[in-house]
Amino acid sequence: MSLTRNEIQQREADLRPLRSYSTLSELAAIEPPEKGIQTGWPEIDRLILGLQPNRLNEFVGYTSHGKTSGMATVMYNNLGNDLLMLYVSGDDSRESLLWKFLGMQHGLTFNDVLGQSRSWRTEKALELENRLVIHADDHLSVVTIARIVDAMQENYGRKVDLVCFDYLGVLEEAQGGQSIQAGALGFKKLIRLFPESTFVLGHQCNRGATRDTSGGLELHHVEYGGVKECDGVMIGFRRRIDTEELREEELSHEQQVPTTNISVMKNKVLGKRSPIAGYRYAIDTTTSMIRPLTRAETTNSAATLEDIKQWRR
């Protein structure tokens, strides 16, 4: 059976060696990354070019050190920026996540939100309807998340700008005889499917991996479990809940104003390691948001009315 001219040309093209590298001139034509999605934490945003799309950005920390609050706060800080965002959790229920965001939005405690009427919760939720989608499930995989992002883009008629997933350890690809590294690599494949979206992956570290400390942050607590798979920005969280390392006045201040140390551990967007010491931020006792410390809180004196107005805006 004779082949057509087009079929012959196609076969010849298939047999040609594929060039799997880029020339230097092709690399030079790539534009530097633009300013990405901001975290809302001034010192951290000055160290990075924002959370970048088409990269694996990681928020890492031990249990109860601020990782989940950090991701939720970044989303809250961007609610007014005309972004479409997805928060996926394998660690919380869908309704409790909604209650958390409503508390952040209206300066209420979790219990205060629960005390409101159903009509109030519905009305306030509708205000966020076109900007935020929440999904929670005990069985999550990169395929599940991809399907959700696909469905959102079809239903809303626009790209999903920001996806936060809490957290790597509950991802099915990281369990069942697999490894944390395998989960991180699977998440990278997910990111490549949606190159215009920005992804943040939470990673709960294992305390047993600590080898050294500096400036209140473990230097190596991320090297064991997916961190080397990061190709974006890695931000670490560490609270001052190891009270034996605090002086009496520090302990008293920590009880009044809970804080977390936020540090840029790795910055592969800019190709350099950022300062490890990090910056101390307050965990708001009402809303659980992570916010800059006021001047009064930093000096351990009473906050003025102006201070309170400033960080509640």
TIDREN-226304 format. One line per field, with one value per residue: residue in three letters; y, x, z of N, C-alpha, C in turn. Coordinates in nm, 2 decimals. Layout:
N
res = (ALA:...)
n.c2 = (Y:...)
n.c1 = (X:...)
n.c3 = (Z:...)
ca.c2 = (Y:...)
ca.c1 = (X:...)
ca.c3 = (Z:...)
c.c2 = (Y:...)
c.c1 = (X:...)
c.c3 = (Z:...)
END
This chain:
313
res = (MET:SER:LEU:THR:ARG:ASN:GLU:ILE:GLN:GLN:ARG:GLU:ALA:ASP:LEU:ARG:PRO:LEU:ARG:SER:TYR:SER:THR:LEU:SER:GLU:LEU:ALA:ALA:ILE:GLU:PRO:PRO:GLU:LYS:GLY:ILE:GLN:THR:GLY:TRP:PRO:GLU:ILE:ASP:ARG:LEU:ILE:LEU:GLY:LEU:GLN:PRO:ASN:ARG:LEU:ASN:GLU:PHE:VAL:GLY:TYR:THR:SER:HIS:GLY:LYS:THR:SER:GLY:MET:ALA:THR:VAL:MET:TYR:ASN:ASN:LEU:GLY:ASN:ASP:LEU:LEU:MET:LEU:TYR:VAL:SER:GLY:ASP:ASP:SER:ARG:GLU:SER:LEU:LEU:TRP:LYS:PHE:LEU:GLY:MET:GLN:HIS:GLY:LEU:THR:PHE:ASN:ASP:VAL:LEU:GLY:GLN:SER:ARG:SER:TRP:ARG:THR:GLU:LYS:ALA:LEU:GLU:LEU:GLU:ASN:ARG:LEU:VAL:ILE:HIS:ALA:ASP:ASP:HIS:LEU:SER:VAL:VAL:THR:ILE:ALA:ARG:ILE:VAL:ASP:ALA:MET:GLN:GLU:ASN:TYR:GLY:ARG:LYS:VAL:ASP:LEU:VAL:CYS:PHE:ASP:TYR:LEU:GLY:VAL:LEU:GLU:GLU:ALA:GLN:GLY:GLY:GLN:SER:ILE:GLN:ALA:GLY:ALA:LEU:GLY:PHE:LYS:LYS:LEU:ILE:ARG:LEU:PHE:PRO:GLU:SER:THR:PHE:VAL:LEU:GLY:HIS:GLN:CYS:ASN:ARG:GLY:ALA:THR:ARG:ASP:THR:SER:GLY:GLY:LEU:GLU:LEU:HIS:HIS:VAL:GLU:TYR:GLY:GLY:VAL:LYS:GLU:CYS:ASP:GLY:VAL:MET:ILE:GLY:PHE:ARG:ARG:ARG:ILE:ASP:THR:GLU:GLU:LEU:ARG:GLU:GLU:GLU:LEU:SER:HIS:GLU:GLN:GLN:VAL:PRO:THR:THR:ASN:ILE:SER:VAL:MET:LYS:ASN:LYS:VAL:LEU:GLY:LYS:ARG:SER:PRO:ILE:ALA:GLY:TYR:ARG:TYR:ALA:ILE:ASP:THR:THR:THR:SER:MET:ILE:ARG:PRO:LEU:THR:ARG:ALA:GLU:THR:THR:ASN:SER:ALA:ALA:THR:LEU:GLU:ASP:ILE:LYS:GLN:TRP:ARG:ARG)
n.c2 = (-0.12:0.21:0.52:0.84:1.17:1.35:1.17:1.04:1.26:1.32:1.09:1.11:1.34:1.25:1.08:1.24:1.36:1.49:1.82:1.87:2.07:2.42:2.70:2.95:3.21:3.17:3.13:3.38:3.54:3.50:3.66:3.83:3.73:3.88:4.10:3.90:3.74:3.90:3.85:4.01:4.06:4.29:4.29:4.04:4.04:4.22:4.08:3.89:3.83:3.82:3.56:3.32:3.22:2.89:2.76:2.58:2.68:2.69:2.66:2.61:2.44:2.34:2.15:2.36:2.60:2.81:2.77:2.70:2.91:3.11:3.06:3.09:3.36:3.49:3.45:3.59:3.85:3.90:3.92:4.15:4.20:4.13:3.86:3.51:3.25:2.94:2.73:2.44:2.17:1.90:1.87:2.01:2.08:2.17:2.36:2.47:2.60:2.80:2.94:3.03:3.21:3.40:3.50:3.62:3.82:3.98:4.05:3.88:3.62:3.27:3.14:3.35:3.38:3.13:3.19:3.36:3.41:3.18:3.31:3.54:3.43:3.32:3.55:3.69:3.51:3.50:3.74:3.67:3.49:3.50:3.51:3.32:2.98:2.69:2.38:2.06:1.75:1.40:1.24:1.32:1.39:1.48:1.46:1.50:1.77:1.89:1.84:2.00:2.26:2.28:2.26:2.50:2.69:2.66:2.71:2.97:3.11:3.21:3.22:3.04:3.22:3.18:2.90:2.73:2.46:2.25:1.98:1.88:1.63:1.49:1.43:1.20:1.10:1.12:0.92:0.58:0.40:0.55:0.86:1.17:1.32:1.22:1.30:1.58:1.60:1.50:1.71:1.91:1.83:1.88:2.15:2.23:2.18:2.40:2.66:2.94:2.98:3.04:2.84:2.73:2.52:2.36:2.23:2.01:1.99:1.75:1.73:1.57:1.59:1.80:1.96:2.18:2.51:2.85:3.19:3.14:2.98:2.66:2.54:2.32:2.19:2.16:2.03:1.76:1.62:1.70:1.97:2.02:1.99:2.22:2.49:2.75:2.99:2.93:2.95:2.97:2.89:2.96:2.93:3.09:2.88:2.71:2.73:2.72:2.84:3.11:3.43:3.56:3.80:3.79:3.56:3.64:3.85:3.70:3.55:3.75:3.86:3.65:3.52:3.46:3.34:3.44:3.33:3.36:3.08:2.96:3.09:3.04:3.18:3.41:3.30:3.28:3.24:3.36:3.59:3.41:3.46:3.58:3.74:3.87:3.82:3.90:3.68:3.72:3.72:3.72:3.67:3.48:3.55:3.63:3.90:4.21:4.32:4.57:4.89:4.94:4.69:4.57:4.69:4.60:4.75:4.91:4.90:5.18:5.34:5.42:5.25:5.01:5.06:5.08:4.82:4.68:4.75)
n.c1 = (0.09:0.07:0.20:0.08:0.20:0.19:0.18:0.43:0.60:0.53:0.62:0.89:0.94:0.89:1.10:1.32:1.58:1.48:1.52:1.62:1.70:1.76:1.89:2.13:2.06:1.78:1.72:1.79:1.59:1.38:1.16:1.22:1.06:0.75:0.59:0.44:0.16:0.09:0.18:0.09:0.24:0.46:0.75:0.82:0.72:0.89:1.12:1.08:0.95:0.69:0.43:0.47:0.33:0.31:0.50:0.63:0.53:0.60:0.47:0.60:0.62:0.60:0.34:0.08:0.22:0.16:0.13:-0.11:-0.28:-0.13:-0.16:-0.44:-0.45:-0.31:-0.49:-0.71:-0.59:-0.59:-0.85:-0.97:-0.87:-0.97:-0.93:-0.96:-0.99:-0.89:-0.93:-0.80:-0.84:-0.72:-0.74:-0.93:-1.28:-1.52:-1.72:-1.61:-1.39:-1.51:-1.64:-1.41:-1.30:-1.51:-1.50:-1.24:-1.31:-1.49:-1.39:-1.44:-1.45:-1.42:-1.62:-1.80:-1.89:-2.02:-2.23:-2.39:-2.69:-2.83:-2.91:-2.75:-2.49:-2.52:-2.57:-2.33:-2.15:-2.23:-2.12:-1.86:-1.87:-1.80:-1.53:-1.40:-1.35:-1.41:-1.28:-1.29:-1.17:-1.13:-0.99:-0.77:-0.62:-0.38:-0.51:-0.78:-0.77:-0.70:-0.93:-1.11:-1.01:-1.03:-1.31:-1.39:-1.27:-1.42:-1.68:-1.67:-1.56:-1.30:-0.95:-0.82:-0.67:-0.52:-0.43:-0.44:-0.32:-0.37:-0.26:0.07:0.13:-0.11:-0.18:-0.27:-0.08:0.14:0.13:0.05:0.27:0.42:0.62:0.70:0.85:0.76:0.50:0.53:0.65:0.44:0.26:0.39:0.35:0.08:0.08:0.20:0.00:-0.16:-0.04:-0.08:-0.18:-0.13:0.02:0.02:0.16:0.11:0.33:0.38:0.62:0.85:0.95:1.16:1.35:1.52:1.84:2.00:1.99:1.91:1.87:1.61:1.48:1.47:1.73:1.75:1.50:1.34:1.47:1.43:1.19:1.05:1.12:1.34:1.23:1.11:1.05:0.99:0.91:1.00:0.85:0.90:0.75:0.75:0.65:0.67:0.65:0.80:0.85:1.06:1.28:1.24:1.27:1.13:0.99:0.95:0.80:0.56:0.49:0.44:0.22:0.03:0.04:0.04:0.28:0.44:0.73:0.82:0.99:1.18:1.29:1.39:1.45:1.39:1.29:1.43:1.68:1.84:1.94:1.74:1.75:1.78:1.69:1.44:1.11:0.91:0.57:0.24:-0.02:-0.34:-0.56:-0.83:-0.92:-0.74:-0.58:-0.26:-0.07:0.11:0.31:0.21:0.36:0.34:0.29:0.53:0.70:0.60:0.40:0.09:-0.14:-0.23:-0.54:-0.52:-0.32:-0.46:-0.67:-0.52:-0.41:-0.65:-0.76)
n.c3 = (0.00:-0.10:0.03:0.11:0.01:0.22:0.44:0.41:0.46:0.73:0.86:0.81:0.96:1.21:1.25:1.27:1.49:1.81:1.93:2.25:2.40:2.49:2.32:2.40:2.31:2.29:2.56:2.66:2.56:2.72:2.94:3.25:3.56:3.63:3.88:4.12:4.28:4.58:4.92:5.13:5.35:5.44:5.47:5.38:5.12:5.01:4.98:4.79:4.45:4.46:4.48:4.23:3.91:3.75:3.90:4.19:4.48:4.83:5.16:5.47:5.78:6.13:6.31:6.41:6.38:6.22:5.94:5.80:5.88:5.76:5.47:5.45:5.52:5.32:5.11:5.21:5.22:4.95:4.86:4.78:4.53:4.28:4.21:4.13:4.34:4.49:4.77:4.90:5.12:5.31:5.57:5.72:5.76:5.51:5.58:5.82:5.72:5.57:5.78:5.90:5.71:5.70:5.96:5.94:5.75:5.88:6.12:6.34:6.60:6.57:6.71:6.73:6.47:6.44:6.61:6.47:6.26:6.02:5.79:5.80:5.77:5.51:5.36:5.39:5.29:5.02:4.93:4.89:4.69:4.41:4.41:4.57:4.62:4.81:4.90:5.06:5.16:5.26:5.09:4.87:4.56:4.30:4.07:4.14:4.23:3.99:3.84:3.97:3.94:3.66:3.63:3.76:3.60:3.37:3.46:3.57:3.36:3.34:3.42:3.71:3.96:4.20:4.39:4.69:4.87:5.14:5.31:5.20:5.31:5.33:5.07:4.83:4.66:4.81:5.00:5.09:5.05:4.89:4.87:5.03:4.86:4.61:4.62:4.60:4.35:4.19:4.24:4.10:3.84:3.82:3.84:3.60:3.42:3.45:3.37:3.40:3.65:4.00:4.24:4.58:4.81:5.11:5.36:5.61:5.85:5.99:6.31:6.40:6.20:6.24:6.25:6.30:6.44:6.38:6.44:6.54:6.36:6.21:6.02:5.86:5.86:5.65:5.45:5.45:5.30:5.06:5.02:4.85:4.61:4.55:4.33:4.33:4.56:4.89:5.20:5.54:5.86:6.21:6.53:6.86:7.06:7.20:7.50:7.68:7.58:7.61:7.77:8.09:8.05:7.77:7.75:7.88:7.70:7.47:7.54:7.55:7.29:7.06:6.83:6.51:6.34:6.03:5.75:5.45:5.31:5.08:4.76:4.46:4.25:4.21:4.21:4.44:4.78:5.04:5.32:5.63:5.89:5.92:5.99:6.25:6.30:6.40:6.53:6.50:6.76:6.75:6.48:6.38:6.18:6.02:6.08:6.04:6.33:6.55:6.63:6.90:7.00:6.94:7.12:7.35:7.48:7.55:7.28:7.07:6.97:6.71:6.61:6.62:6.44:6.21:6.15:6.12:5.89)
ca.c2 = (0.00:0.33:0.62:0.97:1.26:1.40:1.06:1.03:1.38:1.31:0.98:1.16:1.43:1.17:1.01:1.33:1.38:1.61:1.90:1.88:2.18:2.56:2.78:3.07:3.32:3.14:3.16:3.53:3.60:3.48:3.78:3.81:3.72:4.00:4.10:3.80:3.76:3.94:3.78:4.11:4.08:4.38:4.25:3.92:4.08:4.29:3.98:3.80:3.90:3.77:3.41:3.32:3.11:2.79:2.72:2.52:2.77:2.61:2.72:2.50:2.46:2.23:2.16:2.47:2.71:2.92:2.74:2.71:3.05:3.18:3.04:3.16:3.50:3.54:3.46:3.70:3.97:3.92:3.92:4.28:4.22:4.07:3.73:3.39:3.17:2.81:2.68:2.30:2.12:1.76:1.88:2.08:2.06:2.28:2.46:2.54:2.69:2.91:3.02:3.10:3.32:3.50:3.56:3.72:3.92:4.07:4.07:3.80:3.50:3.15:3.12:3.46:3.34:3.03:3.24:3.43:3.34:3.12:3.41:3.63:3.36:3.31:3.68:3.73:3.41:3.54:3.85:3.61:3.38:3.51:3.52:3.22:2.84:2.61:2.23:1.98:1.60:1.32:1.17:1.42:1.36:1.59:1.45:1.57:1.91:1.93:1.85:2.12:2.38:2.27:2.29:2.64:2.78:2.65:2.77:3.11:3.17:3.28:3.13:3.04:3.29:3.13:2.77:2.69:2.33:2.22:2.00:1.78:1.50:1.42:1.41:1.05:1.06:1.12:0.81:0.44:0.34:0.66:0.94:1.31:1.37:1.17:1.39:1.71:1.59:1.49:1.84:1.98:1.79:1.95:2.30:2.24:2.17:2.53:2.75:3.07:2.99:3.04:2.74:2.73:2.39:2.35:2.11:2.00:1.93:1.66:1.79:1.49:1.62:1.92:1.94:2.30:2.62:2.98:3.30:3.10:2.90:2.54:2.55:2.20:2.12:2.14:1.95:1.62:1.60:1.78:2.10:2.03:1.99:2.35:2.56:2.88:3.05:2.85:3.04:2.89:2.95:2.90:3.00:3.08:2.80:2.64:2.84:2.71:2.93:3.25:3.49:3.57:3.91:3.74:3.47:3.72:3.92:3.60:3.51:3.86:3.88:3.53:3.56:3.35:3.39:3.41:3.35:3.31:2.98:2.95:3.18:3.00:3.27:3.50:3.22:3.31:3.21:3.49:3.59:3.30:3.50:3.60:3.85:3.82:3.87:3.86:3.60:3.79:3.62:3.72:3.61:3.39:3.61:3.67:4.04:4.28:4.37:4.72:4.95:4.93:4.55:4.54:4.74:4.54:4.85:4.91:4.96:5.29:5.33:5.44:5.13:4.91:5.09:5.06:4.68:4.62:4.79)
ca.c1 = (0.00:0.15:0.18:0.06:0.31:0.18:0.22:0.58:0.66:0.51:0.71:1.03:0.95:0.89:1.23:1.43:1.61:1.42:1.62:1.56:1.77:1.74:2.01:2.15:1.98:1.64:1.71:1.80:1.46:1.28:1.15:1.23:0.93:0.68:0.55:0.34:0.06:0.16:0.14:0.04:0.33:0.55:0.89:0.83:0.70:1.01:1.23:1.04:0.88:0.55:0.41:0.48:0.26:0.39:0.61:0.58:0.56:0.57:0.46:0.64:0.62:0.55:0.20:0.04:0.32:0.11:0.13:-0.25:-0.32:-0.06:-0.22:-0.57:-0.43:-0.27:-0.61:-0.79:-0.53:-0.61:-0.99:-1.01:-0.78:-1.03:-0.87:-1.04:-0.91:-0.94:-0.86:-0.83:-0.78:-0.74:-0.72:-1.04:-1.41:-1.55:-1.79:-1.53:-1.31:-1.60:-1.65:-1.28:-1.29:-1.61:-1.44:-1.14:-1.37:-1.57:-1.33:-1.51:-1.40:-1.48:-1.75:-1.89:-1.95:-2.12:-2.35:-2.48:-2.80:-2.80:-2.93:-2.63:-2.38:-2.55:-2.56:-2.19:-2.09:-2.25:-2.03:-1.73:-1.90:-1.73:-1.39:-1.34:-1.41:-1.35:-1.31:-1.22:-1.20:-1.03:-0.91:-0.73:-0.50:-0.35:-0.62:-0.90:-0.75:-0.70:-1.06:-1.18:-0.96:-1.09:-1.45:-1.40:-1.24:-1.53:-1.80:-1.65:-1.52:-1.18:-0.85:-0.81:-0.55:-0.45:-0.47:-0.37:-0.35:-0.32:-0.12:0.14:0.13:-0.24:-0.20:-0.27:0.05:0.25:0.09:0.04:0.40:0.49:0.70:0.67:0.90:0.67:0.38:0.57:0.67:0.30:0.20:0.46:0.28:-0.05:0.11:0.23:-0.12:-0.23:0.08:-0.12:-0.23:-0.03:-0.01:0.09:0.15:0.15:0.41:0.40:0.75:0.88:1.05:1.28:1.45:1.60:1.98:2.06:1.90:1.97:1.77:1.48:1.43:1.55:1.79:1.74:1.38:1.27:1.55:1.38:1.05:0.99:1.17:1.43:1.15:1.05:1.11:0.95:0.95:0.97:0.84:0.89:0.68:0.79:0.60:0.75:0.58:0.90:0.87:1.19:1.38:1.20:1.28:1.00:0.92:0.92:0.69:0.44:0.45:0.39:0.09:-0.06:0.04:0.10:0.36:0.51:0.85:0.81:1.12:1.20:1.39:1.45:1.39:1.44:1.25:1.55:1.80:1.93:1.88:1.71:1.80:1.72:1.64:1.29:1.05:0.81:0.44:0.14:-0.13:-0.45:-0.63:-0.97:-0.95:-0.64:-0.50:-0.12:-0.06:0.23:0.30:0.21:0.48:0.31:0.31:0.67:0.77:0.53:0.32:-0.05:-0.17:-0.32:-0.66:-0.47:-0.26:-0.57:-0.74:-0.43:-0.40:-0.78:-0.81)
ca.c3 = (0.00:-0.11:0.13:0.05:0.03:0.36:0.53:0.41:0.53:0.87:0.91:0.81:1.07:1.34:1.26:1.30:1.63:1.87:2.01:2.38:2.48:2.45:2.29:2.49:2.26:2.33:2.70:2.68:2.51:2.83:3.02:3.39:3.62:3.68:4.02:4.13:4.39:4.70:5.05:5.22:5.46:5.37:5.47:5.30:4.98:4.96:4.96:4.67:4.34:4.47:4.45:4.09:3.85:3.69:3.99:4.31:4.60:4.95:5.29:5.55:5.92:6.22:6.34:6.49:6.38:6.14:5.80:5.75:5.89:5.65:5.34:5.46:5.53:5.19:5.03:5.26:5.17:4.80:4.83:4.71:4.41:4.16:4.18:4.15:4.43:4.54:4.89:4.91:5.24:5.35:5.71:5.78:5.69:5.42:5.65:5.92:5.65:5.54:5.90:5.93:5.62:5.74:6.07:5.90:5.67:5.96:6.25:6.44:6.64:6.51:6.79:6.70:6.34:6.47:6.68:6.38:6.20:5.89:5.69:5.80:5.71:5.37:5.30:5.39:5.20:4.88:4.90:4.85:4.60:4.28:4.43:4.65:4.63:4.92:4.89:5.16:5.14:5.32:4.99:4.77:4.47:4.21:3.97:4.20:4.23:3.85:3.79:4.04:3.87:3.53:3.64:3.80:3.48:3.28:3.52:3.59:3.24:3.36:3.49:3.85:3.98:4.31:4.45:4.81:4.91:5.28:5.30:5.12:5.37:5.31:4.93:4.81:4.59:4.92:5.09:5.03:5.01:4.81:4.95:5.03:4.73:4.50:4.62:4.55:4.20:4.14:4.24:4.00:3.71:3.82:3.81:3.46:3.35:3.46:3.38:3.43:3.79:4.10:4.34:4.71:4.87:5.25:5.39:5.76:5.87:6.09:6.41:6.41:6.10:6.28:6.27:6.34:6.45:6.37:6.44:6.57:6.25:6.18:5.89:5.78:5.88:5.52:5.35:5.45:5.27:4.95:5.00:4.74:4.49:4.54:4.22:4.34:4.69:5.01:5.32:5.66:5.98:6.33:6.65:6.98:7.16:7.29:7.61:7.76:7.52:7.62:7.90:8.15:7.98:7.64:7.77:7.91:7.58:7.38:7.58:7.52:7.15:6.99:6.71:6.43:6.27:5.89:5.68:5.31:5.32:4.95:4.66:4.33:4.14:4.19:4.21:4.55:4.92:5.11:5.47:5.70:6.02:5.91:6.05:6.34:6.28:6.50:6.50:6.56:6.85:6.71:6.35:6.34:6.06:6.05:6.04:6.10:6.46:6.56:6.70:7.04:7.03:6.93:7.24:7.46:7.55:7.50:7.14:7.06:6.89:6.57:6.58:6.60:6.31:6.10:6.11:6.09:5.76)
c.c2 = (0.12:0.44:0.76:1.06:1.31:1.30:1.04:1.14:1.37:1.20:1.03:1.26:1.36:1.11:1.11:1.34:1.50:1.69:1.93:1.98:2.31:2.62:2.90:3.19:3.30:3.17:3.31:3.60:3.59:3.61:3.75:3.81:3.86:3.99:4.00:3.84:3.79:3.87:3.88:4.13:4.16:4.34:4.13:3.96:4.16:4.20:3.89:3.89:3.85:3.62:3.40:3.20:3.01:2.75:2.66:2.60:2.69:2.69:2.60:2.53:2.34:2.25:2.28:2.59:2.82:2.89:2.76:2.85:3.14:3.18:3.11:3.31:3.56:3.55:3.57:3.84:4.00:3.92:4.04:4.30:4.16:3.94:3.62:3.29:3.04:2.76:2.53:2.25:1.97:1.75:1.94:2.05:2.19:2.40:2.54:2.63:2.81:3.00:3.09:3.22:3.43:3.57:3.66:3.84:4.03:4.09:4.00:3.67:3.38:3.13:3.23:3.43:3.23:3.08:3.33:3.35:3.28:3.22:3.51:3.56:3.34:3.44:3.71:3.63:3.45:3.66:3.80:3.52:3.38:3.52:3.40:3.09:2.76:2.46:2.16:1.84:1.52:1.24:1.26:1.37:1.48:1.58:1.52:1.72:1.97:1.94:1.97:2.25:2.39:2.32:2.44:2.73:2.77:2.72:2.92:3.18:3.25:3.18:3.14:3.11:3.23:3.00:2.75:2.55:2.30:2.07:1.88:1.64:1.42:1.39:1.26:1.01:1.06:1.00:0.68:0.39:0.44:0.74:1.09:1.37:1.34:1.26:1.52:1.71:1.57:1.63:1.93:1.95:1.87:2.09:2.32:2.24:2.31:2.63:2.89:3.09:2.98:2.93:2.75:2.60:2.40:2.23:2.11:1.93:1.84:1.71:1.70:1.52:1.74:1.89:2.06:2.41:2.75:3.09:3.25:3.01:2.78:2.55:2.44:2.13:2.10:2.05:1.80:1.62:1.70:1.91:2.12:2.02:2.12:2.42:2.71:2.95:2.95:2.94:2.95:2.97:2.88:2.99:2.99:3.01:2.71:2.73:2.83:2.80:3.08:3.30:3.52:3.68:3.87:3.65:3.54:3.79:3.82:3.55:3.62:3.87:3.76:3.57:3.44:3.42:3.35:3.43:3.29:3.21:2.96:3.04:3.15:3.09:3.37:3.43:3.25:3.27:3.34:3.48:3.49:3.35:3.53:3.72:3.80:3.90:3.82:3.77:3.65:3.69:3.62:3.64:3.50:3.43:3.64:3.81:4.10:4.32:4.52:4.77:4.93:4.78:4.51:4.58:4.70:4.65:4.84:4.97:5.08:5.26:5.34:5.31:5.02:4.93:5.06:4.91:4.61:4.66:4.68)
c.c1 = (0.09:0.11:0.16:0.18:0.31:0.22:0.37:0.65:0.65:0.60:0.85:1.05:0.96:1.03:1.34:1.45:1.54:1.52:1.55:1.63:1.74:1.88:2.02:2.07:1.83:1.62:1.71:1.67:1.36:1.28:1.16:1.08:0.87:0.64:0.43:0.24:0.13:0.10:0.06:0.12:0.45:0.69:0.92:0.82:0.82:1.12:1.20:0.97:0.73:0.55:0.39:0.39:0.36:0.51:0.55:0.63:0.52:0.57:0.49:0.64:0.57:0.41:0.18:0.13:0.27:0.10:-0.01:-0.30:-0.25:-0.12:-0.36:-0.55:-0.39:-0.40:-0.69:-0.73:-0.55:-0.76:-1.04:-0.94:-0.84:-0.96:-0.98:-0.95:-0.97:-0.86:-0.90:-0.76:-0.82:-0.74:-0.84:-1.17:-1.44:-1.62:-1.71:-1.43:-1.39:-1.61:-1.52:-1.27:-1.39:-1.56:-1.33:-1.20:-1.44:-1.52:-1.39:-1.43:-1.47:-1.62:-1.85:-1.96:-2.05:-2.25:-2.44:-2.58:-2.75:-2.81:-2.81:-2.52:-2.40:-2.53:-2.41:-2.11:-2.11:-2.16:-1.89:-1.75:-1.82:-1.58:-1.32:-1.42:-1.33:-1.38:-1.23:-1.27:-1.09:-0.94:-0.89:-0.61:-0.49:-0.46:-0.75:-0.89:-0.75:-0.84:-1.14:-1.14:-1.02:-1.23:-1.47:-1.37:-1.35:-1.65:-1.79:-1.60:-1.39:-1.08:-0.86:-0.67:-0.46:-0.51:-0.38:-0.41:-0.29:-0.35:-0.06:0.12:0.00:-0.27:-0.18:-0.14:0.16:0.23:0.10:0.16:0.48:0.57:0.65:0.73:0.82:0.55:0.41:0.59:0.53:0.24:0.26:0.39:0.15:-0.03:0.13:0.11:-0.19:-0.12:0.04:-0.16:-0.11:-0.07:0.08:0.06:0.20:0.23:0.43:0.52:0.75:0.98:1.17:1.39:1.54:1.74:2.05:1.96:1.98:1.86:1.63:1.41:1.52:1.60:1.76:1.60:1.30:1.35:1.50:1.23:1.00:1.04:1.26:1.36:1.09:1.12:1.06:1.00:0.91:0.97:0.82:0.82:0.72:0.74:0.69:0.68:0.67:0.94:1.00:1.30:1.35:1.23:1.14:0.92:0.87:0.80:0.56:0.39:0.39:0.25:-0.01:-0.07:0.11:0.17:0.41:0.62:0.83:0.94:1.12:1.32:1.47:1.38:1.45:1.39:1.36:1.68:1.90:1.86:1.86:1.75:1.71:1.65:1.49:1.24:0.93:0.68:0.34:0.03:-0.25:-0.54:-0.78:-1.00:-0.85:-0.56:-0.36:-0.11:0.07:0.21:0.29:0.33:0.46:0.33:0.45:0.74:0.70:0.46:0.18:-0.07:-0.26:-0.44:-0.62:-0.40:-0.36:-0.64:-0.65:-0.43:-0.53:-0.83:-0.80)
c.c3 = (0.00:-0.01:0.05:0.08:0.17:0.46:0.53:0.48:0.68:0.93:0.91:0.93:1.20:1.36:1.29:1.45:1.69:1.95:2.14:2.47:2.42:2.42:2.38:2.44:2.29:2.48:2.73:2.64:2.62:2.92:3.17:3.45:3.66:3.83:4.03:4.23:4.52:4.82:5.14:5.34:5.40:5.36:5.38:5.15:4.92:4.92:4.83:4.57:4.35:4.45:4.30:4.03:3.79:3.77:4.12:4.43:4.72:5.07:5.39:5.69:6.00:6.25:6.44:6.49:6.28:5.99:5.74:5.77:5.79:5.52:5.34:5.46:5.40:5.10:5.08:5.21:5.03:4.76:4.75:4.58:4.28:4.11:4.20:4.22:4.47:4.66:4.90:5.04:5.26:5.50:5.79:5.70:5.61:5.49:5.75:5.85:5.61:5.66:5.93:5.84:5.66:5.86:6.04:5.83:5.76:6.10:6.37:6.48:6.57:6.58:6.76:6.57:6.36:6.53:6.59:6.32:6.07:5.78:5.68:5.73:5.56:5.30:5.28:5.29:5.05:4.84:4.85:4.73:4.47:4.29:4.50:4.64:4.73:4.89:4.99:5.14:5.21:5.22:4.87:4.69:4.38:4.10:4.01:4.19:4.08:3.80:3.85:3.96:3.73:3.53:3.68:3.68:3.38:3.33:3.54:3.46:3.25:3.43:3.64:3.88:4.09:4.37:4.57:4.85:5.05:5.31:5.23:5.18:5.35:5.16:4.90:4.74:4.69:5.02:5.02:4.98:4.92:4.91:4.94:4.90:4.61:4.50:4.57:4.40:4.13:4.13:4.13:3.86:3.71:3.78:3.66:3.37:3.34:3.47:3.42:3.58:3.88:4.21:4.47:4.77:5.01:5.27:5.54:5.78:5.99:6.19:6.41:6.30:6.13:6.31:6.33:6.36:6.43:6.36:6.46:6.47:6.22:6.04:5.80:5.79:5.75:5.42:5.35:5.42:5.17:4.92:4.88:4.61:4.46:4.42:4.22:4.47:4.80:5.13:5.44:5.78:6.10:6.45:6.76:7.09:7.24:7.40:7.68:7.70:7.54:7.76:7.96:8.08:7.84:7.65:7.79:7.78:7.48:7.41:7.55:7.37:7.09:6.86:6.64:6.36:6.12:5.82:5.54:5.31:5.19:4.85:4.52:4.21:4.11:4.19:4.32:4.68:4.99:5.25:5.55:5.83:6.02:5.98:6.13:6.31:6.38:6.45:6.57:6.64:6.82:6.59:6.31:6.22:6.11:5.99:6.10:6.25:6.46:6.64:6.85:7.08:7.03:7.06:7.36:7.55:7.48:7.36:7.15:6.97:6.74:6.53:6.54:6.47:6.20:6.05:6.08:5.96:5.66)
END
